[in-house]
Amino acid sequence: GTDGISLPIFQSIFDIHTCPFPDFRVIVSQSPKTTSQGLNSRYATSRAAPLSFPLRQISLQVASNTFYMKCNSGLVAGCLIFLLFAMLQFKDGLFYRPHPAFWRIIKGCAVIYLVGAVFFLFLNENQARGLFSYIDPTLGKPLPERSYAEDCRLYTPEDPVSNFRNFRNAVYDEFIIAHLLGWFGKAFLFRDVYISWGWSILFEFCELTFAHILPNFAECWWDQIILDILLCNGIGIWLGHVVMNYLQMKPYNWTGMKHDQDNPPEGFGLLGAFRQLTPRELTPYNWEVFSSARRFFSVLSVFFLAASIELNCFFLKAVFWHPPSHPLVIGRLFMMWLFSLPALREIYQYISDPNCKRLGTMAWLTVAIIFVENCVWFKFSGDLMAHAQPTPAIVIYSWTAVVIVLLGGSLVYFGFYKPMRDRFEAEARAEADAAATQKFHGTVEQQQPQEAKGQTKSPNGVRRRRSSMGGK
């Protein structure tokens, strides 16, 4: 409620004398001096105008709404001006289609998103949720976490709707489409079928790891293995690589040179405009994970970043009370996908190209966004952690074993086995080269006597030819 103490505060923040509505200006002009004492006496003792107090509340509400509308318009205009500056002044990255300006705008969006994420670090839980509820009034309400492992039976004969009710509910769940489309998009990120399958399996272990914090990570075995990994993720990965192979084989003229007007190229017109939206060239990623220790740990770092991006989606929607199907959640995933496309390309360039000495701008921006997002949900996870179950011992022991195997195995492989194998392969190549050289020299020595015989006959033939010519 609004009392005599809070009204002067609102009046000092929102200048109600500048309210654009004339009726409200009349009400304000008829009020006494705008001091806390005058306002208190006015609203406490006045009986001549019983409607003045509710009208005053309406005027304050309208003025505050006008203030918020101006703030929204100013923020949007400021962001648009910054994106225009980014489009004109930011440096180009490694992507050129549909246009370099598009990816410069994406880089500007990454900067704005990073600044917004840092802004949330200085709010508390109620303020952050209230800000989202101002954007959408349906937000700001606690959401019940759903567990997918309460009943893992495939056959439910007692159910009146379906004998396979649990399987039916899992198939018609919204996360099925999310898995399919998500892995179709992630196939374009990794561009390697083995890396994609490895990350698909690894993320299911990440869900099992944090199931004691978020109940919707708990799933039945047939849901994780059959529906998620084999069907949805597998179909998405397969479709993604089919599209990539098709784009990689198309004969495009990416030089930008003018074509002969009498013989226009195939796809000129609408098809050519559509091809403008396709990549200039789709470079396949040969990660070569076990070629060196640097590449091995670089790929592990990529896995860690990918895990943070996906897990942050679940943790952020949990602490901010966002439904999974809300446009903010979907928009955040889509924006992170757009950020990750050039970022992962720059990371791959840094890993594979020995002449590349530093990471690109989008890679640094994406890493910074992931770090700030981790800080945001960790700061607001007080209630979430308070209701979480203790970490299962199997999770601690399993990840401890994984870390030991990775560190110990990489030390043995890259420290002893790979140098020994490379030395043996070098010796085998040297022996093969020596044998080939010896065989070549033997072949040359066999050909030399035949060439010598041919040379002894040729002078006589020349002399005979010359004598015959002299006789003529």
C-alpha positions in Angstrom: 0.0 0.0 0.0 0.9 3.7 -0.3 0.9 5.8 2.8 1.8 9.4 3.6 5.5 8.5 4.0 6.0 6.6 0.7 4.1 9.1 -1.5 6.7 11.9 -1.3 9.4 9.3 -2.2 7.5 8.3 -5.3 6.9 11.9 -6.1 10.6 12.6 -5.9 11.4 9.7 -8.2 8.6 10.1 -10.8 8.0 13.8 -11.5 4.2 13.7 -11.6 4.0 17.4 -12.4 5.2 16.5 -15.9 2.4 13.9 -16.3 1.1 14.3 -19.9 -2.6 13.7 -18.8 -4.4 17.1 -18.1 -6.8 15.7 -15.6 -4.0 14.5 -13.4 -2.1 17.8 -13.7 -5.3 19.6 -12.4 -5.3 17.2 -9.4 -1.7 17.8 -8.7 -2.0 21.6 -9.0 -4.9 21.6 -6.5 -2.8 19.7 -3.9 -0.8 21.5 -1.2 2.9 21.9 -1.1 4.8 18.7 -2.0 6.3 18.2 1.4 6.0 15.1 3.5 4.2 17.1 6.2 1.7 18.7 3.8 1.0 15.4 2.1 0.5 13.6 5.4 -1.9 16.2 6.7 -3.7 16.4 3.3 -4.4 12.6 3.1 -4.9 12.2 6.8 -7.4 15.0 7.5 -9.0 16.0 4.3 -12.7 15.1 4.0 -13.7 17.7 1.4 -12.4 15.7 -1.6 -12.7 12.0 -0.8 -11.7 11.0 -4.4 -8.4 12.9 -4.3 -6.5 10.0 -2.8 -7.4 7.3 -5.3 -7.0 9.7 -8.2 -3.6 10.6 -6.8 -2.7 6.9 -6.7 -3.8 6.6 -10.4 -1.7 9.6 -11.4 1.4 8.1 -9.6 0.8 4.7 -11.3 0.5 6.3 -14.8 3.6 8.4 -14.2 5.5 5.4 -13.0 4.4 3.4 -16.1 5.5 6.3 -18.3 8.9 6.2 -16.6 9.3 2.5 -17.2 8.2 2.9 -20.8 10.8 5.6 -21.3 13.4 3.4 -19.6 12.5 0.5 -21.9 12.6 2.7 -25.0 15.9 4.1 -23.9 17.5 0.7 -23.3 16.3 -0.6 -26.7 17.5 2.4 -28.5 20.9 2.2 -26.8 21.2 -1.4 -27.8 20.3 -0.7 -31.4 22.8 2.1 -31.6 25.5 -0.2 -30.2 24.6 -2.9 -32.7 24.8 -0.4 -35.5 28.3 0.6 -34.2 29.2 -3.1 -34.0 28.1 -3.7 -37.6 30.1 -0.8 -38.9 33.3 -1.0 -36.8 33.8 -4.5 -35.4 36.4 -6.7 -37.1 35.3 -9.6 -39.3 35.6 -13.1 -38.1 36.0 -16.4 -39.9 32.4 -16.5 -41.1 31.3 -14.6 -44.2 27.8 -16.0 -45.0 25.1 -14.7 -45.2 27.2 -11.5 -44.8 30.1 -10.4 -42.6 27.9 -7.7 -41.1 25.5 -10.3 -39.8 28.3 -11.9 -37.7 29.5 -8.5 -36.5 25.9 -7.9 -35.2 26.1 -11.3 -33.5 29.3 -10.2 -31.9 27.6 -7.0 -30.7 24.7 -9.1 -29.3 27.3 -11.2 -27.4 28.7 -8.1 -25.8 25.2 -6.9 -24.8 24.4 -10.3 -23.4 27.6 -10.3 -21.3 26.9 -6.9 -19.9 23.4 -8.0 -19.0 24.6 -11.1 -17.3 27.1 -9.0 -15.3 24.2 -6.7 -14.3 22.4 -9.6 -12.7 25.3 -10.3 -10.5 24.5 -7.2 -8.5 20.9 -8.1 -7.8 19.4 -10.5 -5.4 16.9 -13.3 -6.1 13.7 -11.3 -5.6 15.0 -8.4 -7.6 16.1 -10.6 -10.6 12.8 -12.5 -10.6 10.9 -9.3 -10.3 12.7 -7.8 -13.3 11.7 -10.9 -15.3 8.1 -10.6 -14.1 8.0 -7.1 -15.3 9.0 -8.3 -18.8 6.4 -11.1 -18.6 3.8 -11.0 -15.8 3.4 -14.8 -15.9 6.9 -15.2 -14.6 8.1 -14.8 -11.1 6.2 -17.8 -9.8 7.9 -20.9 -8.4 7.7 -23.9 -10.8 7.3 -27.5 -9.7 10.2 -29.6 -10.8 9.1 -32.7 -12.6 10.9 -36.1 -12.2 11.0 -38.5 -15.1 12.1 -41.5 -13.0 9.1 -41.9 -10.6 7.7 -44.8 -12.5 10.0 -46.6 -15.0 7.6 -49.3 -16.1 7.1 -49.7 -19.8 3.9 -51.7 -19.5 1.1 -50.3 -17.4 -2.0 -52.5 -17.9 -4.0 -50.8 -15.1 -3.9 -47.4 -16.8 -7.2 -46.5 -18.5 -5.6 -44.3 -21.2 -2.8 -46.5 -22.5 -1.0 -49.7 -21.6 2.3 -47.9 -22.2 1.4 -44.7 -20.4 5.0 -43.9 -19.2 6.5 -44.4 -22.7 3.7 -42.3 -24.2 4.2 -39.4 -21.8 8.0 -39.5 -22.6 7.4 -39.5 -26.3 5.0 -36.6 -26.2 7.2 -34.6 -23.9 8.6 -31.2 -25.1 12.2 -32.3 -24.5 11.9 -34.8 -27.3 11.8 -32.0 -29.9 14.4 -30.1 -28.0 16.8 -33.1 -28.2 16.2 -33.6 -31.9 16.6 -29.9 -32.9 19.4 -29.4 -30.4 21.6 -32.1 -31.7 20.8 -31.1 -35.3 22.3 -27.7 -34.4 25.2 -29.1 -32.4 26.2 -31.3 -35.3 27.1 -28.0 -37.1 29.1 -27.0 -34.0 31.4 -30.0 -33.7 31.3 -31.2 -37.4 32.6 -34.6 -36.3 30.4 -37.6 -35.9 32.6 -39.2 -33.2 32.9 -36.0 -31.2 29.1 -35.5 -31.5 28.3 -39.1 -30.3 30.9 -38.8 -27.5 29.3 -35.6 -26.2 25.8 -37.0 -26.5 26.7 -39.9 -24.2 28.7 -37.7 -21.9 25.9 -35.2 -21.3 23.6 -38.1 -20.1 26.2 -38.7 -17.4 26.1 -35.0 -16.6 22.4 -35.3 -16.1 22.9 -38.2 -13.8 25.5 -36.2 -11.9 23.2 -33.3 -11.1 19.9 -35.3 -10.7 20.1 -34.8 -6.9 19.9 -31.0 -7.4 17.4 -30.8 -10.3 14.8 -33.6 -10.2 14.0 -33.3 -13.9 17.5 -34.7 -14.7 16.4 -38.0 -13.2 15.2 -40.3 -16.1 14.5 -43.9 -16.7 17.1 -46.1 -18.3 15.0 -46.6 -21.5 14.4 -42.9 -21.7 18.1 -42.0 -21.6 19.4 -44.8 -23.8 16.6 -45.5 -26.3 14.8 -42.2 -26.6 17.6 -39.7 -25.9 20.8 -41.2 -27.1 19.8 -43.6 -29.9 16.7 -42.0 -31.3 16.6 -38.2 -30.8 20.3 -37.5 -30.5 21.2 -40.0 -33.2 18.6 -38.8 -35.7 19.7 -35.2 -35.0 23.4 -36.0 -35.5 22.6 -37.9 -38.7 20.5 -35.2 -40.2 23.0 -32.6 -39.3 25.9 -34.5 -41.0 23.7 -35.2 -44.1 23.0 -31.5 -44.5 26.7 -30.7 -43.9 27.8 -33.2 -46.6 25.3 -31.7 -49.0 26.6 -28.2 -48.4 30.2 -29.4 -48.7 29.7 -30.9 -52.2 27.8 -28.0 -53.8 29.8 -26.3 -56.6 29.5 -22.6 -55.6 31.2 -19.6 -57.1 32.3 -17.9 -53.9 34.9 -15.6 -55.5 32.4 -12.7 -56.0 33.5 -12.2 -59.6 31.0 -11.2 -62.3 29.5 -14.0 -64.4 28.9 -13.9 -68.1 25.5 -12.4 -68.7 24.9 -14.5 -71.7 25.5 -17.7 -69.8 24.4 -17.1 -66.2 25.4 -19.8 -63.6 23.0 -22.4 -62.4 20.8 -21.0 -59.6 20.8 -17.4 -60.7 18.0 -15.5 -59.2 16.0 -16.7 -56.3 18.1 -19.9 -55.9 21.2 -17.7 -56.0 19.8 -15.5 -53.3 19.0 -18.6 -51.2 22.5 -19.9 -51.7 23.7 -16.6 -50.3 22.4 -17.8 -47.0 24.5 -21.0 -47.1 28.2 -21.1 -46.0 30.9 -20.0 -48.3 32.7 -23.3 -47.5 31.9 -25.8 -44.8 35.2 -26.8 -43.3 35.1 -30.3 -41.8 36.7 -30.4 -38.3 39.4 -33.1 -38.0 39.9 -32.8 -34.2 42.6 -35.6 -34.1 42.1 -35.9 -30.3 45.0 -38.3 -29.7 47.6 -36.6 -32.0 49.1 -34.6 -29.1 48.5 -33.8 -25.5 47.6 -30.2 -26.4 44.8 -31.2 -28.7 43.5 -33.8 -26.2 43.1 -31.4 -23.4 41.8 -28.7 -25.8 39.0 -31.1 -26.8 38.3 -31.8 -23.1 38.1 -28.0 -22.6 35.6 -27.8 -25.4 33.5 -30.5 -23.8 33.6 -28.6 -20.5 32.4 -25.4 -22.2 29.6 -27.3 -24.0 28.5 -28.9 -20.7 28.4 -25.5 -19.0 26.3 -24.0 -21.8 23.7 -26.8 -21.6 23.7 -27.1 -17.8 23.4 -23.3 -17.4 20.1 -23.5 -19.3 18.6 -25.8 -16.7 20.1 -24.1 -13.7 19.2 -20.6 -14.8 15.6 -21.5 -15.5 15.4 -23.2 -12.1 16.7 -20.2 -10.1 14.7 -17.6 -12.2 11.5 -19.7 -12.3 11.3 -19.9 -16.1 9.2 -22.6 -17.8 11.1 -24.7 -20.3 8.9 -23.6 -23.2 9.2 -19.9 -22.4 10.6 -17.7 -25.2 13.3 -16.4 -22.9 14.7 -20.0 -22.5 14.4 -20.8 -26.2 15.8 -17.4 -27.2 18.8 -17.9 -24.9 19.6 -21.3 -26.4 19.3 -19.9 -29.9 21.6 -17.0 -29.1 24.2 -19.2 -27.4 24.1 -21.4 -30.5 24.8 -18.4 -32.7 27.6 -17.3 -30.4 29.1 -20.8 -30.3 29.2 -21.2 -34.1 32.0 -18.6 -34.7 33.5 -19.3 -31.3 34.1 -23.0 -31.9 35.4 -22.2 -35.3 38.0 -19.9 -33.8 38.9 -22.5 -31.1 39.4 -25.1 -33.8 41.5 -22.7 -35.8 43.6 -22.0 -32.7 44.0 -25.8 -32.0 44.8 -27.0 -35.5 46.7 -24.1 -37.1 50.3 -23.8 -35.7 50.4 -20.2 -37.1 47.5 -19.1 -35.0 48.8 -17.7 -31.8 45.7 -16.4 -30.0 42.0 -17.1 -29.7 39.5 -15.0 -31.6 37.2 -12.4 -30.1 34.0 -14.6 -30.2 35.8 -17.4 -28.4 36.8 -15.0 -25.6 33.3 -13.5 -25.4 31.7 -16.9 -25.3 34.0 -18.1 -22.5 33.3 -14.9 -20.5 29.5 -15.4 -20.9 29.7 -19.0 -19.7 31.8 -17.9 -16.7 29.4 -15.1 -15.7 26.4 -17.3 -16.2 28.0 -19.9 -13.8 28.5 -17.1 -11.3 24.9 -15.9 -11.7 23.1 -19.2 -11.1 25.6 -20.1 -8.3 24.8 -16.9 -6.5 21.0 -17.4 -6.8 21.1 -21.2 -6.0 20.6 -20.8 -2.2 17.0 -22.1 -2.2 17.9 -24.7 -4.9 20.8 -26.1 -2.9 18.8 -26.0 0.3 16.2 -28.4 -1.1 18.8 -30.5 -2.9 19.6 -34.0 -1.7 23.1 -35.0 -0.6 25.5 -35.9 -3.4 25.4 -39.6 -4.0 28.6 -41.5 -3.2 28.5 -43.2 -6.6 28.7 -39.8 -8.3 31.8 -38.7 -6.3 33.5 -42.1 -6.8 32.7 -42.2 -10.5 34.0 -38.8 -11.3 37.1 -39.3 -9.2 37.8 -42.5 -11.2 37.2 -40.6 -14.4 39.7 -37.9 -13.5 42.3 -40.4 -12.4 41.9 -42.4 -15.6 42.1 -39.3 -17.8 45.2 -37.9 -16.0 46.9 -41.3 -15.6 46.0 -42.5 -19.1 47.1 -39.2 -20.8 50.4 -39.3 -18.9 51.1 -42.9 -20.0 49.9 -42.4 -23.5 51.5 -39.1 -24.3 54.5 -39.5 -22.0 55.6 -43.1 -22.9 53.4 -44.9 -25.4 53.1 -42.3 -28.2 56.8 -41.2 -28.2 57.8 -44.9 -28.4 55.3 -45.5 -31.2 56.3 -42.4 -33.1 60.0 -43.5 -32.8 59.2 -47.0 -34.1 57.2 -45.5 -37.0 60.0 -43.1 -37.8 62.5 -46.0 -37.9 60.1 -48.1 -40.1 59.7 -45.2 -42.5 63.5 -44.7 -42.6 64.0 -48.4 -43.4 61.3 -48.2 -46.1 62.9 -45.2 -47.6 66.3 -46.8 -47.5 65.0 -49.9 -49.2 63.2 -47.8 -51.8 66.4 -45.9 -52.5 68.5 -49.1 -52.8 65.9 -50.6 -55.2 66.0 -47.4 -57.2 69.8 -47.4 -57.5 69.8 -51.1 -58.5 67.3 -50.4 -61.2 69.5 -47.5 -62.5 72.6 -49.8 -62.5 70.8 -52.4 -64.5 69.7 -49.7 -67.1 73.2 -48.2 -67.5 74.8 -51.2 -69.5 71.9 -51.1 -71.9 72.2 -47.4 -72.4 76.0 -47.8 -73.0 75.3 -50.4 -75.7 72.9 -48.0 -77.4 75.4 -45.2 -77.2 78.2 -47.3 -79.0 75.9 -48.0 -81.9 74.7 -44.5 -82.4 78.0 -42.9 -83.4 78.4 -45.4 -86.3 74.9 -44.8 -87.3 75.6 -41.0 -87.2 78.8 -41.5 -89.2 77.0 -43.6 -91.8 74.3 -41.1 -92.1 76.8 -38.3 -92.4 78.8 -40.2 -95.1 75.6 -40.8 -97.0 74.8 -37.2 -96.9 78.3 -36.3 -98.0 78.0 -38.7 -101.0 74.9 -36.8 -102.1 
